[in-house]
Amino acid sequence: MIALGIDSIPFVHVCNKIGIKMSTVNYQVKNKIFKSLHSPGFKSLKKSSDRILILIKKII
């Protein structure tokens, strides 16, 4: 959703629809992306969305 630029659907609604907690997504992004790439500064999905996009582009 970040890469597509979709801003109209709150992420928490997507999490609720697929049956996961927002904290689970935050934890996984922090540990699987930021820590594995040794990139400090993750706060939350919303606050770190620009950084997440940059890191994902590096991976791909």
PDBQT receptor file of N, H, CA, C and O in Angstrom, charges set to zero:
ATOM      1  N   MET A   1       0.825  -1.189   0.000  1.00  0.00    +0.000 N 
ATOM      2  CA  MET A   1       0.000   0.000   0.000  1.00  0.00    +0.000 C 
ATOM      3  C   MET A   1       0.868   1.250   0.000  1.00  0.00    +0.000 C 
ATOM      4  O   MET A   1       0.500   2.272  -0.579  1.00  0.00    +0.000 OA
ATOM      5  N   ILE A   2       2.008   1.161   0.647  1.00  0.00    +0.000 N 
ATOM      6  H   ILE A   2       2.306   0.330   1.117  1.00  0.00    +0.000 HD
ATOM      7  CA  ILE A   2       2.901   2.315   0.681  1.00  0.00    +0.000 C 
ATOM      8  C   ILE A   2       3.395   2.617  -0.729  1.00  0.00    +0.000 C 
ATOM      9  O   ILE A   2       3.368   3.766  -1.170  1.00  0.00    +0.000 OA
ATOM     10  N   ALA A   3       3.846   1.584  -1.432  1.00  0.00    +0.000 N 
ATOM     11  H   ALA A   3       3.868   0.651  -1.073  1.00  0.00    +0.000 HD
ATOM     12  CA  ALA A   3       4.399   1.772  -2.771  1.00  0.00    +0.000 C 
ATOM     13  C   ALA A   3       3.337   2.206  -3.771  1.00  0.00    +0.000 C 
ATOM     14  O   ALA A   3       3.647   2.892  -4.745  1.00  0.00    +0.000 OA
ATOM     15  N   LEU A   4       2.101   1.817  -3.544  1.00  0.00    +0.000 N 
ATOM     16  H   LEU A   4       1.849   1.259  -2.753  1.00  0.00    +0.000 HD
ATOM     17  CA  LEU A   4       1.024   2.181  -4.453  1.00  0.00    +0.000 C 
ATOM     18  C   LEU A   4       0.497   3.585  -4.192  1.00  0.00    +0.000 C 
ATOM     19  O   LEU A   4      -0.243   4.130  -5.010  1.00  0.00    +0.000 OA
ATOM     20  N   GLY A   5       0.867   4.173  -3.067  1.00  0.00    +0.000 N 
ATOM     21  H   GLY A   5       1.468   3.730  -2.401  1.00  0.00    +0.000 HD
ATOM     22  CA  GLY A   5       0.416   5.515  -2.747  1.00  0.00    +0.000 C 
ATOM     23  C   GLY A   5      -1.048   5.570  -2.333  1.00  0.00    +0.000 C 
ATOM     24  O   GLY A   5      -1.708   6.595  -2.504  1.00  0.00    +0.000 OA
ATOM     25  N   ILE A   6      -1.548   4.484  -1.796  1.00  0.00    +0.000 N 
ATOM     26  H   ILE A   6      -1.012   3.651  -1.658  1.00  0.00    +0.000 HD
ATOM     27  CA  ILE A   6      -2.948   4.466  -1.357  1.00  0.00    +0.000 C 
ATOM     28  C   ILE A   6      -3.018   5.054   0.050  1.00  0.00    +0.000 C 
ATOM     29  O   ILE A   6      -2.458   4.500   0.996  1.00  0.00    +0.000 OA
ATOM     30  N   ASP A   7      -3.703   6.169   0.170  1.00  0.00    +0.000 N 
ATOM     31  H   ASP A   7      -4.157   6.619  -0.599  1.00  0.00    +0.000 HD
ATOM     32  CA  ASP A   7      -3.802   6.835   1.461  1.00  0.00    +0.000 C 
ATOM     33  C   ASP A   7      -5.206   6.776   2.046  1.00  0.00    +0.000 C 
ATOM     34  O   ASP A   7      -5.402   7.153   3.201  1.00  0.00    +0.000 OA
ATOM     35  N   SER A   8      -6.176   6.317   1.285  1.00  0.00    +0.000 N 
ATOM     36  H   SER A   8      -6.016   6.011   0.347  1.00  0.00    +0.000 HD
ATOM     37  CA  SER A   8      -7.560   6.408   1.727  1.00  0.00    +0.000 C 
ATOM     38  C   SER A   8      -8.000   5.254   2.627  1.00  0.00    +0.000 C 
ATOM     39  O   SER A   8      -9.028   5.361   3.295  1.00  0.00    +0.000 OA
ATOM     40  N   ILE A   9      -7.250   4.161   2.658  1.00  0.00    +0.000 N 
ATOM     41  H   ILE A   9      -6.415   4.074   2.115  1.00  0.00    +0.000 HD
ATOM     42  CA  ILE A   9      -7.622   3.024   3.487  1.00  0.00    +0.000 C 
ATOM     43  C   ILE A   9      -6.679   2.960   4.691  1.00  0.00    +0.000 C 
ATOM     44  O   ILE A   9      -5.477   2.753   4.525  1.00  0.00    +0.000 OA
ATOM     45  N   PRO A  10      -7.219   3.136   5.902  1.00  0.00    +0.000 N 
ATOM     46  CA  PRO A  10      -6.356   3.027   7.085  1.00  0.00    +0.000 C 
ATOM     47  C   PRO A  10      -5.782   1.612   7.210  1.00  0.00    +0.000 C 
ATOM     48  O   PRO A  10      -6.489   0.621   7.025  1.00  0.00    +0.000 OA
ATOM     49  N   PHE A  11      -4.510   1.541   7.523  1.00  0.00    +0.000 N 
ATOM     50  H   PHE A  11      -3.936   2.346   7.674  1.00  0.00    +0.000 HD
ATOM     51  CA  PHE A  11      -3.818   0.259   7.605  1.00  0.00    +0.000 C 
ATOM     52  C   PHE A  11      -4.439  -0.657   8.653  1.00  0.00    +0.000 C 
ATOM     53  O   PHE A  11      -4.453  -1.877   8.487  1.00  0.00    +0.000 OA
ATOM     54  N   VAL A  12      -4.944  -0.078   9.718  1.00  0.00    +0.000 N 
ATOM     55  H   VAL A  12      -4.932   0.913   9.853  1.00  0.00    +0.000 HD
ATOM     56  CA  VAL A  12      -5.566  -0.878  10.779  1.00  0.00    +0.000 C 
ATOM     57  C   VAL A  12      -6.789  -1.622  10.248  1.00  0.00    +0.000 C 
ATOM     58  O   VAL A  12      -7.087  -2.722  10.713  1.00  0.00    +0.000 OA
ATOM     59  N   HIS A  13      -7.502  -1.043   9.285  1.00  0.00    +0.000 N 
ATOM     60  H   HIS A  13      -7.260  -0.149   8.907  1.00  0.00    +0.000 HD
ATOM     61  CA  HIS A  13      -8.648  -1.727   8.691  1.00  0.00    +0.000 C 
ATOM     62  C   HIS A  13      -8.194  -2.940   7.872  1.00  0.00    +0.000 C 
ATOM     63  O   HIS A  13      -8.855  -3.979   7.880  1.00  0.00    +0.000 OA
ATOM     64  N   VAL A  14      -7.084  -2.809   7.175  1.00  0.00    +0.000 N 
ATOM     65  H   VAL A  14      -6.547  -1.965   7.168  1.00  0.00    +0.000 HD
ATOM     66  CA  VAL A  14      -6.540  -3.930   6.415  1.00  0.00    +0.000 C 
ATOM     67  C   VAL A  14      -6.137  -5.049   7.382  1.00  0.00    +0.000 C 
ATOM     68  O   VAL A  14      -6.433  -6.220   7.146  1.00  0.00    +0.000 OA
ATOM     69  N   CYS A  15      -5.465  -4.678   8.463  1.00  0.00    +0.000 N 
ATOM     70  H   CYS A  15      -5.224  -3.726   8.654  1.00  0.00    +0.000 HD
ATOM     71  CA  CYS A  15      -5.060  -5.672   9.462  1.00  0.00    +0.000 C 
ATOM     72  C   CYS A  15      -6.271  -6.381  10.049  1.00  0.00    +0.000 C 
ATOM     73  O   CYS A  15      -6.273  -7.605  10.181  1.00  0.00    +0.000 OA
ATOM     74  N   ASN A  16      -7.296  -5.621  10.400  1.00  0.00    +0.000 N 
ATOM     75  H   ASN A  16      -7.295  -4.627  10.293  1.00  0.00    +0.000 HD
ATOM     76  CA  ASN A  16      -8.509  -6.219  10.964  1.00  0.00    +0.000 C 
ATOM     77  C   ASN A  16      -9.166  -7.172   9.966  1.00  0.00    +0.000 C 
ATOM     78  O   ASN A  16      -9.647  -8.238  10.351  1.00  0.00    +0.000 OA
ATOM     79  N   LYS A  17      -9.190  -6.802   8.715  1.00  0.00    +0.000 N 
ATOM     80  H   LYS A  17      -8.800  -5.936   8.402  1.00  0.00    +0.000 HD
ATOM     81  CA  LYS A  17      -9.837  -7.617   7.683  1.00  0.00    +0.000 C 
ATOM     82  C   LYS A  17      -9.143  -8.960   7.505  1.00  0.00    +0.000 C 
ATOM     83  O   LYS A  17      -9.801  -9.981   7.303  1.00  0.00    +0.000 OA
ATOM     84  N   ILE A  18      -7.812  -8.961   7.579  1.00  0.00    +0.000 N 
ATOM     85  H   ILE A  18      -7.277  -8.131   7.742  1.00  0.00    +0.000 HD
ATOM     86  CA  ILE A  18      -7.088 -10.220   7.394  1.00  0.00    +0.000 C 
ATOM     87  C   ILE A  18      -6.800 -10.924   8.721  1.00  0.00    +0.000 C 
ATOM     88  O   ILE A  18      -6.186 -11.991   8.737  1.00  0.00    +0.000 OA
ATOM     89  N   GLY A  19      -7.237 -10.337   9.818  1.00  0.00    +0.000 N 
ATOM     90  H   GLY A  19      -7.735  -9.470   9.805  1.00  0.00    +0.000 HD
ATOM     91  CA  GLY A  19      -7.168 -11.010  11.109  1.00  0.00    +0.000 C 
ATOM     92  C   GLY A  19      -5.843 -10.969  11.830  1.00  0.00    +0.000 C 
ATOM     93  O   GLY A  19      -5.500 -11.902  12.556  1.00  0.00    +0.000 OA
ATOM     94  N   ILE A  20      -5.080  -9.880  11.634  1.00  0.00    +0.000 N 
ATOM     95  H   ILE A  20      -5.359  -9.122  11.044  1.00  0.00    +0.000 HD
ATOM     96  CA  ILE A  20      -3.830  -9.723  12.372  1.00  0.00    +0.000 C 
ATOM     97  C   ILE A  20      -3.844  -8.407  13.122  1.00  0.00    +0.000 C 
ATOM     98  O   ILE A  20      -4.621  -7.506  12.807  1.00  0.00    +0.000 OA
ATOM     99  N   LYS A  21      -2.984  -8.305  14.107  1.00  0.00    +0.000 N 
ATOM    100  H   LYS A  21      -2.353  -9.037  14.362  1.00  0.00    +0.000 HD
ATOM    101  CA  LYS A  21      -2.887  -7.090  14.913  1.00  0.00    +0.000 C 
ATOM    102  C   LYS A  21      -1.869  -6.141  14.293  1.00  0.00    +0.000 C 
ATOM    103  O   LYS A  21      -0.875  -6.568  13.706  1.00  0.00    +0.000 OA
ATOM    104  N   MET A  22      -2.133  -4.859  14.435  1.00  0.00    +0.000 N 
ATOM    105  H   MET A  22      -2.941  -4.512  14.912  1.00  0.00    +0.000 HD
ATOM    106  CA  MET A  22      -1.222  -3.832  13.936  1.00  0.00    +0.000 C 
ATOM    107  C   MET A  22       0.154  -3.973  14.596  1.00  0.00    +0.000 C 
ATOM    108  O   MET A  22       1.182  -3.756  13.955  1.00  0.00    +0.000 OA
ATOM    109  N   SER A  23       0.163  -4.336  15.883  1.00  0.00    +0.000 N 
ATOM    110  H   SER A  23      -0.672  -4.512  16.404  1.00  0.00    +0.000 HD
ATOM    111  CA  SER A  23       1.436  -4.490  16.590  1.00  0.00    +0.000 C 
ATOM    112  C   SER A  23       2.264  -5.626  16.001  1.00  0.00    +0.000 C 
ATOM    113  O   SER A  23       3.494  -5.568  16.018  1.00  0.00    +0.000 OA
ATOM    114  N   THR A  24       1.609  -6.651  15.486  1.00  0.00    +0.000 N 
ATOM    115  H   THR A  24       0.611  -6.699  15.472  1.00  0.00    +0.000 HD
ATOM    116  CA  THR A  24       2.312  -7.766  14.851  1.00  0.00    +0.000 C 
ATOM    117  C   THR A  24       3.030  -7.300  13.598  1.00  0.00    +0.000 C 
ATOM    118  O   THR A  24       4.180  -7.668  13.357  1.00  0.00    +0.000 OA
ATOM    119  N   VAL A  25       2.356  -6.497  12.810  1.00  0.00    +0.000 N 
ATOM    120  H   VAL A  25       1.422  -6.198  13.005  1.00  0.00    +0.000 HD
ATOM    121  CA  VAL A  25       2.955  -5.972  11.580  1.00  0.00    +0.000 C 
ATOM    122  C   VAL A  25       4.129  -5.058  11.931  1.00  0.00    +0.000 C 
ATOM    123  O   VAL A  25       5.197  -5.162  11.327  1.00  0.00    +0.000 OA
ATOM    124  N   ASN A  26       3.937  -4.164  12.903  1.00  0.00    +0.000 N 
ATOM    125  H   ASN A  26       3.069  -4.080  13.393  1.00  0.00    +0.000 HD
ATOM    126  CA  ASN A  26       5.024  -3.269  13.326  1.00  0.00    +0.000 C 
ATOM    127  C   ASN A  26       6.233  -4.071  13.792  1.00  0.00    +0.000 C 
ATOM    128  O   ASN A  26       7.365  -3.761  13.419  1.00  0.00    +0.000 OA
ATOM    129  N   TYR A  27       6.002  -5.100  14.604  1.00  0.00    +0.000 N 
ATOM    130  H   TYR A  27       5.083  -5.353  14.907  1.00  0.00    +0.000 HD
ATOM    131  CA  TYR A  27       7.084  -5.931  15.124  1.00  0.00    +0.000 C 
ATOM    132  C   TYR A  27       7.835  -6.631  13.997  1.00  0.00    +0.000 C 
ATOM    133  O   TYR A  27       9.065  -6.639  13.979  1.00  0.00    +0.000 OA
ATOM    134  N   GLN A  28       7.102  -7.213  13.066  1.00  0.00    +0.000 N 
ATOM    135  H   GLN A  28       6.102  -7.206  13.080  1.00  0.00    +0.000 HD
ATOM    136  CA  GLN A  28       7.733  -7.931  11.961  1.00  0.00    +0.000 C 
ATOM    137  C   GLN A  28       8.535  -6.995  11.053  1.00  0.00    +0.000 C 
ATOM    138  O   GLN A  28       9.642  -7.337  10.637  1.00  0.00    +0.000 OA
ATOM    139  N   VAL A  29       7.993  -5.835  10.748  1.00  0.00    +0.000 N 
ATOM    140  H   VAL A  29       7.094  -5.557  11.086  1.00  0.00    +0.000 HD
ATOM    141  CA  VAL A  29       8.714  -4.870   9.903  1.00  0.00    +0.000 C 
ATOM    142  C   VAL A  29       9.989  -4.415  10.610  1.00  0.00    +0.000 C 
ATOM    143  O   VAL A  29      11.055  -4.337  10.000  1.00  0.00    +0.000 OA
ATOM    144  N   LYS A  30       9.866  -4.119  11.898  1.00  0.00    +0.000 N 
ATOM    145  H   LYS A  30       9.000  -4.183  12.394  1.00  0.00    +0.000 HD
ATOM    146  CA  LYS A  30      11.035  -3.675  12.665  1.00  0.00    +0.000 C 
ATOM    147  C   LYS A  30      12.117  -4.744  12.683  1.00  0.00    +0.000 C 
ATOM    148  O   LYS A  30      13.286  -4.445  12.440  1.00  0.00    +0.000 OA
ATOM    149  N   ASN A  31      11.741  -5.992  12.967  1.00  0.00    +0.000 N 
ATOM    150  H   ASN A  31      10.791  -6.235  13.164  1.00  0.00    +0.000 HD
ATOM    151  CA  ASN A  31      12.732  -7.051  13.103  1.00  0.00    +0.000 C 
ATOM    152  C   ASN A  31      13.188  -7.656  11.788  1.00  0.00    +0.000 C 
ATOM    153  O   ASN A  31      14.363  -7.992  11.646  1.00  0.00    +0.000 OA
ATOM    154  N   LYS A  32      12.310  -7.800  10.845  1.00  0.00    +0.000 N 
ATOM    155  H   LYS A  32      11.355  -7.527  10.961  1.00  0.00    +0.000 HD
ATOM    156  CA  LYS A  32      12.671  -8.455   9.586  1.00  0.00    +0.000 C 
ATOM    157  C   LYS A  32      13.327  -7.508   8.586  1.00  0.00    +0.000 C 
ATOM    158  O   LYS A  32      14.159  -7.933   7.785  1.00  0.00    +0.000 OA
ATOM    159  N   ILE A  33      12.963  -6.244   8.625  1.00  0.00    +0.000 N 
ATOM    160  H   ILE A  33      12.287  -5.899   9.276  1.00  0.00    +0.000 HD
ATOM    161  CA  ILE A  33      13.515  -5.298   7.650  1.00  0.00    +0.000 C 
ATOM    162  C   ILE A  33      14.587  -4.412   8.289  1.00  0.00    +0.000 C 
ATOM    163  O   ILE A  33      15.741  -4.421   7.859  1.00  0.00    +0.000 OA
ATOM    164  N   PHE A  34      14.208  -3.655   9.307  1.00  0.00    +0.000 N 
ATOM    165  H   PHE A  34      13.271  -3.648   9.657  1.00  0.00    +0.000 HD
ATOM    166  CA  PHE A  34      15.133  -2.671   9.869  1.00  0.00    +0.000 C 
ATOM    167  C   PHE A  34      16.325  -3.315  10.577  1.00  0.00    +0.000 C 
ATOM    168  O   PHE A  34      17.467  -2.931  10.326  1.00  0.00    +0.000 OA
ATOM    169  N   LYS A  35      16.080  -4.277  11.448  1.00  0.00    +0.000 N 
ATOM    170  H   LYS A  35      15.152  -4.589  11.652  1.00  0.00    +0.000 HD
ATOM    171  CA  LYS A  35      17.190  -4.906  12.170  1.00  0.00    +0.000 C 
ATOM    172  C   LYS A  35      18.064  -5.737  11.246  1.00  0.00    +0.000 C 
ATOM    173  O   LYS A  35      19.288  -5.719  11.378  1.00  0.00    +0.000 OA
ATOM    174  N   SER A  36      17.462  -6.463  10.316  1.00  0.00    +0.000 N 
ATOM    175  H   SER A  36      16.468  -6.478  10.208  1.00  0.00    +0.000 HD
ATOM    176  CA  SER A  36      18.267  -7.300   9.420  1.00  0.00    +0.000 C 
ATOM    177  C   SER A  36      19.140  -6.468   8.495  1.00  0.00    +0.000 C 
ATOM    178  O   SER A  36      20.202  -6.922   8.069  1.00  0.00    +0.000 OA
ATOM    179  N   LEU A  37      18.705  -5.260   8.182  1.00  0.00    +0.000 N 
ATOM    180  H   LEU A  37      17.842  -4.891   8.528  1.00  0.00    +0.000 HD
ATOM    181  CA  LEU A  37      19.497  -4.368   7.324  1.00  0.00    +0.000 C 
ATOM    182  C   LEU A  37      20.325  -3.366   8.131  1.00  0.00    +0.000 C 
ATOM    183  O   LEU A  37      20.951  -2.467   7.570  1.00  0.00    +0.000 OA
ATOM    184  N   HIS A  38      20.317  -3.537   9.450  1.00  0.00    +0.000 N 
ATOM    185  H   HIS A  38      19.808  -4.268   9.905  1.00  0.00    +0.000 HD
ATOM    186  CA  HIS A  38      21.067  -2.661  10.356  1.00  0.00    +0.000 C 
ATOM    187  C   HIS A  38      20.733  -1.187  10.116  1.00  0.00    +0.000 C 
ATOM    188  O   HIS A  38      21.617  -0.337  10.009  1.00  0.00    +0.000 OA
ATOM    189  N   SER A  39      19.435  -0.915  10.035  1.00  0.00    +0.000 N 
ATOM    190  H   SER A  39      18.717  -1.606  10.122  1.00  0.00    +0.000 HD
ATOM    191  CA  SER A  39      18.957   0.443   9.793  1.00  0.00    +0.000 C 
ATOM    192  C   SER A  39      18.132   0.902  10.990  1.00  0.00    +0.000 C 
ATOM    193  O   SER A  39      16.978   0.499  11.132  1.00  0.00    +0.000 OA
ATOM    194  N   PRO A  40      18.698   1.730  11.843  1.00  0.00    +0.000 N 
ATOM    195  CA  PRO A  40      17.973   2.185  13.033  1.00  0.00    +0.000 C 
ATOM    196  C   PRO A  40      16.920   3.230  12.682  1.00  0.00    +0.000 C 
ATOM    197  O   PRO A  40      16.902   3.762  11.572  1.00  0.00    +0.000 OA
ATOM    198  N   GLY A  41      16.059   3.511  13.626  1.00  0.00    +0.000 N 
ATOM    199  H   GLY A  41      16.074   3.079  14.528  1.00  0.00    +0.000 HD
ATOM    200  CA  GLY A  41      15.137   4.616  13.472  1.00  0.00    +0.000 C 
ATOM    201  C   GLY A  41      13.695   4.258  13.203  1.00  0.00    +0.000 C 
ATOM    202  O   GLY A  41      12.892   5.146  12.918  1.00  0.00    +0.000 OA
ATOM    203  N   PHE A  42      13.332   2.972  13.283  1.00  0.00    +0.000 N 
ATOM    204  H   PHE A  42      13.984   2.251  13.515  1.00  0.00    +0.000 HD
ATOM    205  CA  PHE A  42      11.937   2.598  13.049  1.00  0.00    +0.000 C 
ATOM    206  C   PHE A  42      11.086   3.030  14.234  1.00  0.00    +0.000 C 
ATOM    207  O   PHE A  42      11.410   2.726  15.382  1.00  0.00    +0.000 OA
ATOM    208  N   LYS A  43       9.993   3.742  13.952  1.00  0.00    +0.000 N 
ATOM    209  H   LYS A  43       9.731   3.989  13.019  1.00  0.00    +0.000 HD
ATOM    210  CA  LYS A  43       9.047   4.176  14.986  1.00  0.00    +0.000 C 
ATOM    211  C   LYS A  43       7.736   3.415  14.853  1.00  0.00    +0.000 C 
ATOM    212  O   LYS A  43       7.309   2.747  15.794  1.00  0.00    +0.000 OA
ATOM    213  N   SER A  44       7.107   3.508  13.715  1.00  0.00    +0.000 N 
ATOM    214  H   SER A  44       7.454   4.051  12.950  1.00  0.00    +0.000 HD
ATOM    215  CA  SER A  44       5.864   2.797  13.406  1.00  0.00    +0.000 C 
ATOM    216  C   SER A  44       5.726   2.781  11.890  1.00  0.00    +0.000 C 
ATOM    217  O   SER A  44       6.484   3.446  11.184  1.00  0.00    +0.000 OA
ATOM    218  N   LEU A  45       4.761   2.023  11.397  1.00  0.00    +0.000 N 
ATOM    219  H   LEU A  45       4.145   1.482  11.971  1.00  0.00    +0.000 HD
ATOM    220  CA  LEU A  45       4.572   1.964   9.944  1.00  0.00    +0.000 C 
ATOM    221  C   LEU A  45       4.283   3.338   9.363  1.00  0.00    +0.000 C 
ATOM    222  O   LEU A  45       4.852   3.719   8.340  1.00  0.00    +0.000 OA
ATOM    223  N   LYS A  46       3.407   4.073  10.007  1.00  0.00    +0.000 N 
ATOM    224  H   LYS A  46       2.944   3.764  10.838  1.00  0.00    +0.000 HD
ATOM    225  CA  LYS A  46       3.027   5.382   9.483  1.00  0.00    +0.000 C 
ATOM    226  C   LYS A  46       4.180   6.384   9.576  1.00  0.00    +0.000 C 
ATOM    227  O   LYS A  46       4.460   7.102   8.616  1.00  0.00    +0.000 OA
ATOM    228  N   LYS A  47       4.840   6.429  10.722  1.00  0.00    +0.000 N 
ATOM    229  H   LYS A  47       4.613   5.845  11.501  1.00  0.00    +0.000 HD
ATOM    230  CA  LYS A  47       5.920   7.395  10.918  1.00  0.00    +0.000 C 
ATOM    231  C   LYS A  47       7.178   7.054  10.115  1.00  0.00    +0.000 C 
ATOM    232  O   LYS A  47       7.969   7.939   9.788  1.00  0.00    +0.000 OA
ATOM    233  N   SER A  48       7.356   5.781   9.802  1.00  0.00    +0.000 N 
ATOM    234  H   SER A  48       6.713   5.062  10.068  1.00  0.00    +0.000 HD
ATOM    235  CA  SER A  48       8.562   5.347   9.096  1.00  0.00    +0.000 C 
ATOM    236  C   SER A  48       8.291   4.923   7.657  1.00  0.00    +0.000 C 
ATOM    237  O   SER A  48       9.136   4.267   7.048  1.00  0.00    +0.000 OA
ATOM    238  N   SER A  49       7.146   5.277   7.103  1.00  0.00    +0.000 N 
ATOM    239  H   SER A  49       6.459   5.809   7.598  1.00  0.00    +0.000 HD
ATOM    240  CA  SER A  49       6.770   4.793   5.769  1.00  0.00    +0.000 C 
ATOM    241  C   SER A  49       7.770   5.192   4.688  1.00  0.00    +0.000 C 
ATOM    242  O   SER A  49       8.046   4.396   3.791  1.00  0.00    +0.000 OA
ATOM    243  N   ASP A  50       8.312   6.389   4.749  1.00  0.00    +0.000 N 
ATOM    244  H   ASP A  50       8.088   7.036   5.478  1.00  0.00    +0.000 HD
ATOM    245  CA  ASP A  50       9.297   6.807   3.749  1.00  0.00    +0.000 C 
ATOM    246  C   ASP A  50      10.560   5.955   3.835  1.00  0.00    +0.000 C 
ATOM    247  O   ASP A  50      11.123   5.563   2.813  1.00  0.00    +0.000 OA
ATOM    248  N   ARG A  51      10.999   5.671   5.059  1.00  0.00    +0.000 N 
ATOM    249  H   ARG A  51      10.541   5.989   5.889  1.00  0.00    +0.000 HD
ATOM    250  CA  ARG A  51      12.195   4.845   5.260  1.00  0.00    +0.000 C 
ATOM    251  C   ARG A  51      11.953   3.410   4.813  1.00  0.00    +0.000 C 
ATOM    252  O   ARG A  51      12.836   2.778   4.233  1.00  0.00    +0.000 OA
ATOM    253  N   ILE A  52      10.741   2.892   5.087  1.00  0.00    +0.000 N 
ATOM    254  H   ILE A  52      10.024   3.405   5.558  1.00  0.00    +0.000 HD
ATOM    255  CA  ILE A  52      10.397   1.533   4.676  1.00  0.00    +0.000 C 
ATOM    256  C   ILE A  52      10.472   1.417   3.156  1.00  0.00    +0.000 C 
ATOM    257  O   ILE A  52      11.035   0.455   2.634  1.00  0.00    +0.000 OA
ATOM    258  N   LEU A  53       9.919   2.369   2.464  1.00  0.00    +0.000 N 
ATOM    259  H   LEU A  53       9.461   3.151   2.889  1.00  0.00    +0.000 HD
ATOM    260  CA  LEU A  53       9.929   2.351   1.002  1.00  0.00    +0.000 C 
ATOM    261  C   LEU A  53      11.360   2.371   0.467  1.00  0.00    +0.000 C 
ATOM    262  O   LEU A  53      11.667   1.646  -0.480  1.00  0.00    +0.000 OA
ATOM    263  N   ILE A  54      12.224   3.169   1.041  1.00  0.00    +0.000 N 
ATOM    264  H   ILE A  54      11.975   3.758   1.810  1.00  0.00    +0.000 HD
ATOM    265  CA  ILE A  54      13.627   3.233   0.622  1.00  0.00    +0.000 C 
ATOM    266  C   ILE A  54      14.309   1.879   0.843  1.00  0.00    +0.000 C 
ATOM    267  O   ILE A  54      15.043   1.404  -0.023  1.00  0.00    +0.000 OA
ATOM    268  N   LEU A  55      14.064   1.260   2.004  1.00  0.00    +0.000 N 
ATOM    269  H   LEU A  55      13.467   1.646   2.708  1.00  0.00    +0.000 HD
ATOM    270  CA  LEU A  55      14.688  -0.027   2.295  1.00  0.00    +0.000 C 
ATOM    271  C   LEU A  55      14.164  -1.126   1.388  1.00  0.00    +0.000 C 
ATOM    272  O   LEU A  55      14.931  -1.982   0.949  1.00  0.00    +0.000 OA
ATOM    273  N   ILE A  56      12.875  -1.115   1.102  1.00  0.00    +0.000 N 
ATOM    274  H   ILE A  56      12.252  -0.419   1.459  1.00  0.00    +0.000 HD
ATOM    275  CA  ILE A  56      12.314  -2.123   0.215  1.00  0.00    +0.000 C 
ATOM    276  C   ILE A  56      12.882  -1.979  -1.197  1.00  0.00    +0.000 C 
ATOM    277  O   ILE A  56      13.147  -2.976  -1.867  1.00  0.00    +0.000 OA
ATOM    278  N   LYS A  57      13.067  -0.750  -1.639  1.00  0.00    +0.000 N 
ATOM    279  H   LYS A  57      12.852   0.060  -1.094  1.00  0.00    +0.000 HD
ATOM    280  CA  LYS A  57      13.664  -0.533  -2.960  1.00  0.00    +0.000 C 
ATOM    281  C   LYS A  57      15.107  -1.034  -3.000  1.00  0.00    +0.000 C 
ATOM    282  O   LYS A  57      15.561  -1.516  -4.037  1.00  0.00    +0.000 OA
ATOM    283  N   LYS A  58      15.838  -0.928  -1.878  1.00  0.00    +0.000 N 
ATOM    284  H   LYS A  58      15.469  -0.536  -1.035  1.00  0.00    +0.000 HD
ATOM    285  CA  LYS A  58      17.199  -1.443  -1.814  1.00  0.00    +0.000 C 
ATOM    286  C   LYS A  58      17.212  -2.961  -1.928  1.00  0.00    +0.000 C 
ATOM    287  O   LYS A  58      18.083  -3.537  -2.580  1.00  0.00    +0.000 OA
ATOM    288  N   ILE A  59      16.238  -3.604  -1.289  1.00  0.00    +0.000 N 
ATOM    289  H   ILE A  59      15.530  -3.136  -0.760  1.00  0.00    +0.000 HD
ATOM    290  CA  ILE A  59      16.155  -5.064  -1.299  1.00  0.00    +0.000 C 
ATOM    291  C   ILE A  59      15.829  -5.573  -2.693  1.00  0.00    +0.000 C 
ATOM    292  O   ILE A  59      16.415  -6.546  -3.166  1.00  0.00    +0.000 OA
ATOM    293  N   ILE A  60      14.891  -4.905  -3.340  1.00  0.00    +0.000 N 
ATOM    294  H   ILE A  60      14.415  -4.115  -2.955  1.00  0.00    +0.000 HD
ATOM    295  CA  ILE A  60      14.436  -5.337  -4.671  1.00  0.00    +0.000 C 
ATOM    296  C   ILE A  60      15.429  -4.845  -5.682  1.00  0.00    +0.000 C 
ATOM    297  O   ILE A  60      15.263  -5.084  -6.878  1.00  0.00    +0.000 OA
TER     298      ILE A  60
